[in-house]
Amino acid sequence: MARTVRFHELGGPDVLRVEDVDAGDPGPGEVLIRVDAIGVNRAEALFRSGNYIEPVKEFPARLGTEAAGVVEAIGPGVTGFEPGRPVSVVPGFSMNDHGVYTERAVVPASAVLHRPDGLDAIGGAAVWMPYLTAYGGLVDVAGLRPGDTVVLTAASSGVGLAAIRLANHVGATPIATTRTRAKKDALLKTGAAEVIVTDEEDVADRVLGLTEGRGAEVVFDAIAGPGVTDLAKVVAPEGTLLLYGALSDEPTPYPGFDLGMPALNMRTYTVTRETTAHPERLLRAAAFISSGLRTGAFEPVVDRVFDLDEVVDAHRHMESGNQVGKIVLTVGH
């Protein structure tokens, strides 16, 4: 039996329960992982509350798509992994099918990566989703190039911090936004060229001023909602407004007509549908990120670590919006 986080109804963090569940054996194309650390992502809070891009199909439901641990067993047809190998699990499956908030998890081998040397379990649970999302959205989809400017909203999140480092790595200029001054210094320390405090400053005015009126080739937005109209004002001609999150609870308009029909590309991006679901794309992304980890250009940024039994507190902390970086759960064995 394995201690496993499940929920029997939709709701807030308090619906989460730690229960003893049979981990099962890996089937064809699957791997059994002894989980040591778990990356906590906003997608899990949305899934838990019934607001995710896919609904919960049955209860009790599991959570989690990102973890680090050690291979315990492999299923038929799996190659490239063996028991004892340190690995990371990346978001590459539905939480209706698998969940890694547990001591032992059966997951698809296609969602398992070898953990780079020198990366411990906490780092291995914190690094992949942020950098995969940043790479897939900014490089694969938006084609971020040296000399470009990228505006990053909600920049103190794990993805936002990874995007700052990635932009610098490819020679682009990252402009970060944050609601209050509390996180400004942390964003500058991470490598943001400029930080815009949205409670005090007009984003469009600042970005256009910083770019001498040209605007940003890419806006990487985690918020959506009505604020996309202001963000669209700063997209350079033929640039891209890329939405990878929906922190706003309000409808998201298409602002092109209100702004006089500029040459605006606006689209959504999800790492599970456009990067990790495609083996070749995942391979390229993993190679890029592993290279950055080896050189020190990339590193996991961990805000707080909780024990698996403190999962309710971890989700409350995530929903408070006070974190800078990744929240991680650890699993004692």
Salt bridges, closest charged atoms under 4 A:
ASP14 OD1 - ARG316 NH2 2.44
GLU19 OE1 - ARG6 NE 2.73
GLU19 OE2 - HIS8 NE2 2.78
GLU30 OE2 - HIS98 NE2 3.89
ASP36 OD2 - ARG34 NH2 2.94
ASP36 OD1 - HIS333 NE2 3.28
GLU66 OE1 - LYS326 NZ 2.65
GLU72 OE1 - ARG104 NE 3.00
GLU82 OE2 - ARG85 NE 3.02
GLU103 OE2 - ARG3 NE 3.03
ASP148 OD2 - ARG145 NE 3.82
GLU194 OE1 - ARG206 NH2 3.42
ASP199 OD2 - ARG179 NH1 3.58
GLU200 OE1 - ARG181 NE 2.90
GLU201 OE2 - ARG206 NH1 2.39
GLU217 OE2 - ARG214 NE 2.94
ASP230 OD1 - LYS233 NZ 3.21
GLU274 OE2 - ARG267 NH2 2.48
GLU299 OE2 - ARG165 NH2 2.89
ASP303 OD2 - HIS317 NE2 2.68
ASP309 OD1 - ARG3 NH1 2.89
ASP313 OD1 - ARG316 NH1 3.49
GLU319 OE2 - ARG48 NH2 2.52
